[in-house]
Structures are given as structure tokens and as C-alpha cells.
């Protein structure tokens, strides 16, 4: 079994990301302003809290977009806002030939959208007439299937070559501050992602990219109750500063764990590899169908038994969890033979200790 994880930045590049973001903060806030928690309400002449507007400007500059907007509903809300602003019910959208992420599927079904599927892994071999027949494409930056290996920039470029007028939305959830560039930096019209997955407050999402699209989103979120308030925006920005280095350390520890697991030091493991499923995780395949029992024991040893926001500020302990729902749809047997592990803020030694103890307890009790 082989996966094709998206390349992540190392510690040095993560530091560069942090320094770049902080430099942009210096250019948009004076020293007194940045110490403020943020304002509230629909400020006359601005249409939103002034501090929310300032944070959006920082994010647009950092990600190289024409504009940016903070929205309610985290990553799903960000995707929904883009689709509501561009699409009408029952229109067609271009997607990858793979299981749709569950929360995105709800948006597609609620709008009655007709999906046109192509294989992004073989975009050059797809029928050009099919691509020309659609005005909107949704591409998930992270992987939807274990064997996905498409290069996002190449997919964007090839679709744009065939259909220059198409609007391309990139679901950048699980990728921001891990990969060197997100979708809008690779040529897409807009990127949508959750700031909750980047140590920020729950419920805050971001859309960055094409100004006209973002202006439409502003128009449908004009009310005070729809606005992300100034204190939430400032919280999200402050938290984002620490995300790249934290995620780079997490990736570094994950690589250490893989090397040890594949050296054969732990009994009962067939293979282990890194995959984007949906977050960047370690997939551990067992020789016997012990996955569910291993998860039962690991939670008793302090491992998180499920995600909250997938790398949110609340997720400190290593997560031992079943493989993702989209992966299970493509291969239901994985549920008995495989688990996913995200080190979160834990070191390799902690993860390996919990995994080894859990396996040994299952094998000792003969619960296979």
C-alpha cells in the first residue's frame, strides 16, 4: 500500500512563514492597536468591526490574494460562502472522481448541484469538452483517496488552459501553513479554510483570493450577527502566528515515528506511512485485524480518541483514531486493519510507547 502525501515545509521554512506574517502585522497595526482585543458590531462606513477588516487585510497580503474575508462556520462555512456567492441551485460543478468530504457533500446536495467527475490524477487524459461544459470547479488540496497523487498547481493550470473562464475554489483545509503554498497562490480563484484548524477560535473560517467573489460574500454577510467580531479576528491572527512552526515540529516527529515503525522494532505492525487523510497523519497497518481494540486501549493510555478540529488549540495529546470516512468508503476493510495517528503536540517517544503498550495488551489477551 502506498500513499502520496503533500510535501510539508521544514522548520526553517516554517520560521520564515512566521516571520513573514509578523512583518505584515507590523505594516498594518501600530504598536498600541495590536495590544487591543478588538471592536464589535457593524461600524458605519466599514460594515464590520474595524479590527476584523485589518486582520483580513493582513491575511490577504500574507497569502497573496486580492482580498480576504473571515466568515462563520469554519472551513465548511468558508466553502459554503464561496459556493453560495457564485453558484445557483442545480448548476454543475467539476470535482475529483473520489468520495466527497462529508460536510462538503451536504452543501452540494442542499443546493441540488450536479457533480461532473474527472480524475485529477490523470487530468491530461480527461475529455476537454467535459471541462469546458462546467463554470465552477471544487478541488480539495488534501487527499481524498490513498492513491491520489495529483499536483495541485498542474491540475489548476490544465483546467484553466481548457476553460479560462472557470472559477476554481480550493478547499485548503488541513494544508494551510503545512505546504509552502495554498491554492490561491498556485493560480486558483479562491482558497477556503478553517482558522480553527490553525490554533484559532472555533467557528472562524477564511476565504482569500478574487476580490469580486469576496465582495459577493460580504454582501450576503452584511448583518451584525453574520460578522466575525474584532476580538475573534484578533484571536485568530495571534494564534495563526504560532501555527507554522508547531505544525512543522509535528511533521518532524511524524517522520521519526514512521522510520522506527518501518524498522520492525514494534511487533504486530505490517507497515506504516504518512498520508493526507485528511490531515497529515501516520497510517499504521496491522498484521491482524486488531485496529479497533488498539484504539480502545490507546484512549485509556491518554491518547485522544477522536479529533475536535483536527489540530485545533484543544488537541494537545496524540490522537489515535480510525481511518477517515472517505478512505473507508474506498476500502471498508481498512477499519479492521488500520488506524491513523496524529502526534499533535506529543513527541515520537510518547506515541511509540502508547502504540506498543496497546498492541501488547491486545496480543496478550488474544483479542484478535
C-alpha positions as CSV (number, residue, x, y, z in Angstrom):
1,X,0.0,0.0,0.0
2,X,1.4,3.4,-1.0
3,X,0.3,7.0,-0.4
4,X,1.5,10.2,-1.9
5,X,1.5,12.8,0.9
6,X,1.7,16.5,0.1
7,X,5.2,17.9,0.8
8,X,5.4,19.9,4.0
9,X,7.7,22.8,4.9
10,X,10.6,22.1,7.3
11,X,11.3,24.0,10.5
12,X,13.4,26.7,8.7
13,X,10.7,27.4,6.1
14,X,8.0,27.4,8.9
15,X,10.1,30.1,10.7
16,X,10.1,32.1,7.5
17,X,6.3,31.9,7.3
18,X,6.0,33.1,10.9
19,X,8.4,36.0,10.3
20,X,6.6,36.9,7.1
21,X,3.3,37.0,8.9
22,X,4.6,39.1,11.8
23,X,6.3,41.5,9.4
24,X,2.9,42.1,7.6
25,X,1.3,42.6,11.0
26,X,3.8,45.4,11.7
27,X,2.8,47.1,8.4
28,X,-0.9,47.1,9.3
29,X,-1.1,47.7,13.0
30,X,0.7,50.2,15.2
31,X,2.1,49.1,18.5
32,X,-0.9,50.3,20.5
33,X,-3.5,48.8,18.2
34,X,-2.1,45.3,18.3
35,X,-2.4,45.2,22.1
36,X,-6.2,45.8,21.8
37,X,-8.7,42.9,21.9
38,X,-10.8,44.3,19.0
39,X,-14.0,46.1,18.4
40,X,-17.6,44.9,17.9
41,X,-20.5,45.5,15.6
42,X,-21.2,46.9,12.1
43,X,-19.1,50.0,12.1
44,X,-20.6,52.8,9.9
45,X,-18.7,53.2,6.7
46,X,-16.9,49.9,7.3
47,X,-19.8,47.5,7.5
48,X,-17.9,45.3,10.0
49,X,-15.7,45.6,13.1
50,X,-12.6,47.7,12.1
51,X,-10.2,45.2,13.6
52,X,-11.8,42.4,11.6
53,X,-11.1,44.4,8.5
54,X,-7.5,45.0,9.5
55,X,-7.0,41.2,10.1
56,X,-8.5,40.4,6.7
57,X,-6.1,42.8,5.1
58,X,-3.1,41.0,6.8
59,X,-4.4,37.6,5.6
60,X,-4.9,38.8,2.0
61,X,-1.3,40.2,1.9
62,X,0.2,37.1,3.5
63,X,-1.5,34.6,1.1
64,X,-1.1,36.9,-2.0
65,X,-4.8,37.3,-2.6
66,X,-6.6,40.4,-3.9
67,X,-8.8,40.3,-0.8
68,X,-9.8,38.1,2.2
69,X,-12.8,37.7,4.4
70,X,-13.4,36.0,7.7
71,X,-16.7,34.0,7.9
72,X,-18.7,32.0,10.4
73,X,-18.8,28.2,10.2
74,X,-15.1,27.4,10.0
75,X,-13.8,25.7,6.8
76,X,-17.3,24.4,5.8
77,X,-18.7,27.9,6.2
78,X,-15.9,29.3,4.1
79,X,-16.6,26.8,1.3
80,X,-20.4,27.3,1.6
81,X,-20.0,31.1,1.3
82,X,-18.0,30.8,-1.9
83,X,-20.4,28.3,-3.5
84,X,-23.4,30.4,-2.4
85,X,-21.9,33.6,-3.9
86,X,-21.1,32.0,-7.3
87,X,-23.4,29.1,-7.9
88,X,-27.2,28.8,-8.4
89,X,-29.2,25.7,-7.4
90,X,-29.0,22.8,-9.8
91,X,-25.9,24.1,-11.6
92,X,-22.9,21.8,-12.5
93,X,-19.6,21.7,-10.7
94,X,-16.4,19.9,-11.6
95,X,-14.9,17.7,-8.9
96,X,-12.4,14.8,-8.5
97,X,-13.6,11.3,-9.1
98,X,-13.5,10.4,-5.4
99,X,-15.7,10.4,-2.3
100,X,-16.7,14.0,-1.4
101,X,-15.7,15.2,2.0
102,X,-18.9,14.7,4.1
103,X,-19.6,18.3,5.1
104,X,-18.9,19.5,1.6
105,X,-21.3,16.8,0.3
106,X,-24.1,18.4,2.4
107,X,-23.5,21.7,0.6
108,X,-23.6,20.1,-2.8
109,X,-26.8,18.1,-2.0
110,X,-28.6,21.1,-0.3
111,X,-28.0,23.2,-3.4
112,X,-29.0,20.4,-5.7
113,X,-25.7,20.7,-7.6
114,X,-24.9,18.3,-10.3
115,X,-21.4,16.9,-10.0
116,X,-19.2,16.3,-13.1
117,X,-16.4,14.0,-12.1
118,X,-12.9,13.8,-13.7
119,X,-9.8,12.1,-12.4
120,X,-7.4,14.8,-11.2
121,X,-4.6,12.2,-11.2
122,X,-4.9,12.0,-14.9
123,X,-6.1,15.5,-15.8
124,X,-4.3,15.5,-19.2
125,X,-6.3,12.4,-20.2
126,X,-9.7,13.8,-19.4
127,X,-12.2,14.9,-22.1
128,X,-11.7,18.6,-22.7
129,X,-15.4,19.0,-23.7
130,X,-16.3,17.9,-20.2
131,X,-14.1,20.5,-18.6
132,X,-15.4,23.2,-20.9
133,X,-19.0,22.4,-20.0
134,X,-18.6,23.5,-16.4
135,X,-18.2,27.0,-14.9
136,X,-17.1,26.1,-11.4
137,X,-14.5,23.6,-10.1
138,X,-14.0,22.5,-6.5
139,X,-10.6,20.9,-5.8
140,X,-9.6,19.5,-2.4
141,X,-5.9,20.3,-1.8
142,X,-5.6,17.4,0.7
143,X,-6.1,13.8,-0.5
144,X,-9.5,12.1,-0.8
145,X,-8.1,8.6,-1.7
146,X,-5.0,6.9,-0.6
147,X,-3.7,6.6,-4.2
148,X,-4.3,10.3,-5.0
149,X,-1.1,11.8,-6.3
150,X,-2.1,14.8,-8.4
151,X,-0.1,18.0,-8.3
152,X,-2.5,20.8,-7.4
153,X,-0.7,23.5,-9.4
154,X,-0.7,21.3,-12.5
155,X,-4.4,20.5,-12.1
156,X,-5.3,24.2,-11.8
157,X,-3.2,25.1,-14.8
158,X,-4.5,22.4,-17.1
159,X,-8.2,23.2,-16.2
160,X,-7.6,26.9,-16.8
161,X,-5.9,26.1,-20.2
162,X,-9.0,24.3,-21.3
163,X,-11.6,26.6,-19.7
164,X,-10.1,30.0,-18.9
165,X,-13.4,31.4,-17.6
166,X,-14.0,28.7,-14.9
167,X,-14.0,29.7,-11.3
168,X,-11.8,27.4,-9.2
169,X,-12.3,27.0,-5.5
170,X,-9.6,25.2,-3.5
171,X,-10.6,23.5,-0.2
172,X,-7.3,24.2,1.6
173,X,-8.4,22.7,4.9
174,X,-5.6,20.6,6.5
175,X,-3.0,22.2,4.2
176,X,-2.6,25.8,5.2
177,X,0.8,26.5,7.0
178,X,1.9,23.0,6.1
179,X,2.5,23.2,2.4
180,X,4.6,26.0,1.0
181,X,1.7,27.4,-1.0
182,X,-2.1,27.2,-0.9
183,X,-4.4,27.1,-3.9
184,X,-4.8,30.8,-4.5
185,X,-1.0,31.1,-4.6
186,X,-1.0,28.4,-7.2
187,X,-3.4,30.0,-9.6
188,X,-6.9,29.2,-8.2
189,X,-9.5,32.0,-7.9
190,X,-10.1,31.5,-4.2
191,X,-9.0,29.4,-1.3
192,X,-11.2,28.4,1.7
193,X,-10.1,27.1,5.0
194,X,-10.7,26.9,8.7
195,X,-8.7,29.0,11.2
196,X,-9.9,26.7,14.0
197,X,-7.6,24.1,12.4
198,X,-4.8,26.6,12.8
199,X,-5.0,27.1,16.6
200,X,-7.6,29.8,16.2
201,X,-11.0,30.2,17.9
202,X,-13.8,27.8,16.9
203,X,-16.2,28.7,14.2
204,X,-13.9,31.1,12.2
205,X,-13.2,30.4,8.6
206,X,-11.4,32.3,5.9
207,X,-11.8,32.9,2.2
208,X,-8.9,34.6,0.3
209,X,-8.5,35.4,-3.4
210,X,-10.6,37.0,-6.1
211,X,-11.9,40.4,-4.9
212,X,-15.2,40.2,-6.9
213,X,-16.0,36.8,-5.3
214,X,-15.2,38.0,-1.8
215,X,-17.3,41.2,-2.3
216,X,-20.3,39.0,-3.1
217,X,-19.6,37.1,0.1
218,X,-19.6,40.4,2.0
219,X,-22.9,41.3,0.5
220,X,-24.6,38.1,1.9
221,X,-23.0,38.5,5.3
222,X,-23.9,42.2,5.9
223,X,-25.7,41.7,9.2
224,X,-24.1,42.1,12.6
225,X,-24.9,38.5,13.6
226,X,-23.0,37.3,10.5
227,X,-19.9,39.2,11.2
228,X,-16.8,37.8,12.7
229,X,-16.2,40.2,15.6
230,X,-13.0,42.1,16.2
231,X,-11.9,40.1,19.2
232,X,-12.4,36.8,17.3
233,X,-10.4,38.1,14.3
234,X,-7.5,39.2,16.6
235,X,-7.5,35.9,18.4
236,X,-7.4,34.0,15.1
237,X,-4.5,36.2,13.8
238,X,-2.4,35.9,17.0
239,X,-2.9,32.1,17.0
240,X,-2.0,31.8,13.4
241,X,1.4,33.2,14.1
242,X,2.3,30.0,16.1
243,X,0.8,27.5,13.6
244,X,3.6,27.0,11.0
245,X,6.3,26.1,13.5
246,X,4.0,24.0,15.6
247,X,2.9,22.1,12.5
248,X,6.5,21.7,11.2
249,X,7.5,20.1,14.6
250,X,4.5,17.8,14.3
251,X,5.6,16.7,10.8
252,X,9.1,16.2,12.0
253,X,8.0,13.9,14.8
254,X,5.7,12.0,12.5
255,X,8.7,11.3,10.2
256,X,10.6,9.9,13.2
257,X,7.7,7.6,14.1
258,X,7.5,6.3,10.6
259,X,11.2,5.4,10.5
260,X,11.0,3.5,13.7
261,X,7.8,1.6,12.9
262,X,9.1,0.5,9.5
263,X,12.4,-0.7,11.1
264,X,10.4,-3.6,12.6
265,X,11.0,-2.7,16.2
266,X,7.3,-3.0,17.1
267,X,5.6,-6.3,17.0
268,X,2.3,-6.8,15.0
269,X,2.8,-3.9,12.5
270,X,2.7,-4.7,8.8
271,X,3.5,-1.2,7.5
272,X,3.3,2.5,8.3
273,X,3.3,5.5,6.1
274,X,2.5,9.2,6.0
275,X,-0.7,10.3,4.2
276,X,-3.0,13.2,4.0
277,X,-6.2,11.6,5.3
278,X,-7.5,14.4,5.6
279,X,-4.9,15.9,7.9
280,X,-1.3,14.8,7.6
281,X,-1.2,11.6,9.7
282,X,0.5,8.4,10.2
283,X,-1.4,5.4,8.9
284,X,-0.5,2.2,10.8
285,X,-1.4,-1.1,9.1
286,X,-1.5,-4.2,11.4
287,X,-0.8,-7.8,10.5
288,X,-4.0,-8.9,12.2
289,X,-7.5,-7.2,12.5
290,X,-6.7,-5.6,15.8
291,X,-7.3,-1.9,14.9
292,X,-10.5,-1.4,16.9
293,X,-9.0,-3.0,20.1
294,X,-5.8,-1.0,19.8
295,X,-7.9,2.2,19.7
296,X,-9.8,1.1,22.8
297,X,-6.6,0.6,24.8
298,X,-4.8,3.7,23.5
299,X,-7.5,6.0,24.8
300,X,-7.1,4.5,28.2
301,X,-3.4,5.4,28.0
302,X,-4.1,9.1,27.3
303,X,-4.4,9.3,23.6
304,X,-7.2,11.4,22.1
305,X,-9.9,9.0,20.8
306,X,-11.3,11.5,18.2
307,X,-10.5,14.9,16.6
308,X,-12.1,18.2,17.6
309,X,-11.0,20.5,14.8
310,X,-8.1,18.4,13.6
311,X,-5.1,20.2,15.1
312,X,-7.1,22.8,17.0
313,X,-5.8,24.6,20.1
314,X,-7.6,22.0,22.2
315,X,-5.8,19.0,20.7
316,X,-2.6,18.5,22.7
317,X,-2.4,14.8,23.3
318,X,-1.6,12.4,20.4
319,X,-4.7,11.3,18.5
320,X,-5.3,7.6,17.8
321,X,-8.3,7.3,15.6
322,X,-10.0,5.2,12.9
323,X,-9.1,6.0,9.3
324,X,-11.1,8.7,7.6
325,X,-14.6,8.2,6.4
326,X,-13.7,9.0,2.8
327,X,-10.9,6.4,2.9
328,X,-13.2,3.8,4.4
329,X,-15.7,4.3,1.6
330,X,-13.0,3.4,-0.9
331,X,-11.9,0.3,1.2
332,X,-14.1,-0.7,4.1
333,X,-11.7,-3.4,5.3
334,X,-9.3,-0.7,6.4
335,X,-11.4,-0.2,9.6
336,X,-10.2,-3.5,11.0
337,X,-6.5,-3.4,9.9
338,X,-5.5,0.3,10.1
339,X,-5.6,3.3,12.4
340,X,-4.4,6.9,11.9
341,X,-2.2,8.6,14.4
342,X,-1.6,12.4,14.6
343,X,1.2,13.2,17.1
344,X,-0.4,16.7,17.7
345,X,1.9,18.2,20.3
346,X,3.4,14.9,21.6
347,X,6.9,13.7,20.8
348,X,7.7,10.4,19.0
349,X,8.6,8.6,22.2
350,X,5.1,9.2,23.7
351,X,3.3,8.0,20.5
352,X,5.5,4.9,20.2
353,X,5.1,4.0,23.9
354,X,1.3,4.2,23.7
355,X,1.2,2.2,20.4
356,X,3.4,-0.5,21.7
357,X,1.6,-0.9,25.0
358,X,-1.8,-1.0,23.3
359,X,-0.6,-3.7,20.8
360,X,0.9,-5.8,23.5
361,X,-2.3,-5.7,25.6
362,X,-4.4,-6.8,22.6
363,X,-2.0,-9.6,21.7
364,X,-1.6,-10.8,25.3
365,X,-5.3,-11.1,25.8
366,X,-5.8,-12.8,22.4
367,X,-8.4,-10.3,21.4
368,X,-7.9,-10.5,17.6
